[in-house]
Structures are given as C-alpha cells and as structure tokens.
Amino acid sequence: MQRVRMSSSHFHLKSTPQFKLDAVPDDDFVESESCFDPLIPGLPDDIALSCLLRLPVGFHSAGRNVCRRWYHLFGDKARFFTQRKVMGFQDPWLFVLSFHKCTGKIQWQVLDLIHLSWHTIPAPPCMEEVCPQGFRCVSGDGMLFVCGGSAADVDCPLDLVLKFDVRLNRWTSMKKMNTPRSFFASGVIDGKVYVAGGNKSDRFELNSAEVMDPNDGIWRPVANMGAPMAAYDAAVLDRKLFVTAGWFWPFYVVPRGQVYDPRTDKWECMATGLREGWTGSSVVMFGRLFVVSEHERTKLKVYDSSNDAWETVEGPPLPEQICKPFAVNGCNGKIYVTGRNLHVAVGFIHIYRLCKTTDESMNFSVKWQVVEAPRSFYDLTPSSAQILFA
C-alpha cells in the first residue's frame, strides 16, 4: 500500500506511482460471468463488488492478474466507473493542465484527492505546438472540456474544442467554436459551456460570446459583451457568469468586469467593489466567491455581496511552498491551490458566526496543508485545474 507521511504543515508522498489507465479487453476474451467463481470466495457478489469498487486505481493493474472476473472488472474502465456511479461512489480527482517551463510541452497530471496519489491520462490530440496559458478548461458530469488557445509560434487564436470522458478514459474532438479565441472567459451553467471575450488574431479583444450544449455539441451565439475584453479570471455564481479583466501591477488602470445572465441573455457591469477587489484566482464555495489574492500576502478573501466588499478570511496566508502562477478549484469544503512544480495547498474552510452577530452572515477561517509533488514534476507549471468526480 502507498505510505503517506503527514504533519501539521504538509503531506508528503513517499511514493507516487505513474500509470496510464488500462485498455479495455477484447470482447471475445471475456466469458460469461456466470461461468466464473465468486469475485471474493465466501462473500456474495454484491458485497464483494462493493469492496472492489473502492480499490484505488493505482492497484487496478495488479488486480487484473488475480482472476478472469477481476480482469474483466478492472480492465473495462467504462463498466467499472459506471458501476461506481450506480452504487454512489463518486471520488474527487484534480485534473491539472500543466506545461514544462523550458520546452512548453503540455502534460495532464491527475491527483486522486482521496488517496493523494498522482496519475496520468492519455495525451490530448492537436495540442503539440500551442501556448498553454491561452486555453480555457471547464468540467461537469464526468467530462473535461478544453477550448480555444493559441498557436505557440504565431500567436494565432484557435477554435478547437476537446472533450475528455473520465468514464471512457478517452479524448474526442468536438465541433469547433464559432470564433477562434484565446485568454477568454469560460464557465458551465446548467450543464452548458459558455465562452466570452478573449483575444483574436490581430491581438485586439473580442466582445462576442457563445454557448455549447454538450448533448449536441453545437455552438450558438449569445449576446455580445458590453465592451471587448480579455479575461484574467471568471466564475459562475448564482447561475451567472462573472468575468474580470483583472488588475495589472502596479495598478495603472482600473480593472474591468462584466456579468452575464443566461436567463435574460444580457450583460451588465460588475459591481464596483467586486471588480476592484478581485485580485487573484477565484473559486465558488458555500454560494460565495473566494479569491486567493496575488497581492495581499496571498491571503484568502471572500466577497460579501450585501456590502459590495471583500473580507479577509481568518487564518494564515498561502503556504510558501505554493508559488505563482496559481490554479484554483474546490469541493467538499476544501480549496485546492496548485502552484509551480505542482505542489498543492489544501485549504480547509470552517464556517462560524460571531457571538455578537445577529443576522445570518457567515464568517470563515482557513487552515492550510500541502501535498508535495514528486520531484519529476519540479519543472512543471500549472495552467488550469479542474475537479471531476468518478
């Protein structure tokens, strides 16, 4: 079994096995399951299956060698993850789009957030000579979408769209966006993928936006933004897409921000306090917008819409092992901040109310722990991070 050494300041992986998910066995190899012995001698198959579906993915290759029934279970990834979903097993996985800081080569690394082990997935197609920072990634319902980007040598925006299906462990190319774009906003609302703004081929900014329903893969235009802008960060809150152009140090210009409501198909200007305090990478949790600030000693802060103001979250700043650029995501009351070299800070969020507080306002505190990456990741820089359940 994999050993994990834990302390109050960080997690350290003693070993981080790297593997590619196994191929699906040939149909003519798999015999009728009724001819096989029990999955686990002495246990009914339903109880044995419940046990085996909890086995970490890193041990699946070894499990295939036990018997033909185990070979069939662990070899057919689509069937395996479908059974996990049916039985209510949905573990979080952190998918990190990273690139080598010298060669620029793109790599996907996946952190099992339950067992804290790193794994790989197949390389995506059509992503050899590209600028990794220009892509936008979103996720939902076991699917990872990679959109847009730009060619590395000519700074030419792309219109490509790729989908990774966790259940099938496979990339597929989807219908292209209507407009090539890079450094744009993206988000998922009600299962649909929205993109907006970004840079075009002449380096001017776009004001167009579009939406794609994964059920048919067709991109359709939506209302244009109020003004052209490239996105520094974006978030989905209250079923609206929030887009910020971000601060530019040393704060020469006032930041811009816009909000899109798909129910009315209209854009509106972002509240002043929200756009001026959005100084880092965001994540939405507990119905609130959190930002890991890049300027205020990398402290975590949260937006209070009732006062149009930001409040600093009680607790220490981001651990010093986590260096910019950041890729931020969160689930189940935890914030995951992936930094350079793919060290990951896990922020445990605690909600409390002050004794003197008479209203329903929430107060937050955070404690950080660090999952240190293998040394083989020390030349990698994160570009995006998405959490999928499988």
Buried (B, 14 or more C-beta within 10 A) or exposed (E): EBEBEEEEEBBBBEEBBEEEBBEBBEEEEBEEEEEBEEBBEEEEBEEBBBEBBEBBBBBBBEBBEBBBBBBBBBBBBBBBBEBBBEEEBEBBBBBBBBBEEEEBBBBBBBBBBEBBBBBEBEEBEEBEEBBBBBBBBBBBEBBBBBBBBBBBEEEBBBBBBBBBBBBBBBBEEBEBBBBBBBBBBBBBBEEBBBBBBBBBEEEEBBBBBBBBEBEEBEBEEBBBBBEBBBBBBBBBBEEBBBBBBBBEEEEEEEBBBBBBBBEEEEBEEBBEBBBBBBBBBBBBBEEBBBBBBBEBEBBBBBBBBEEBEBBBBBBBBBBEBBEBEBBBBBBEEBBBBBBBBBBBBBBEBEEEEEEEEEEEEBBBBBEBBBBBBBEEBEBBBBBBBBBBBB
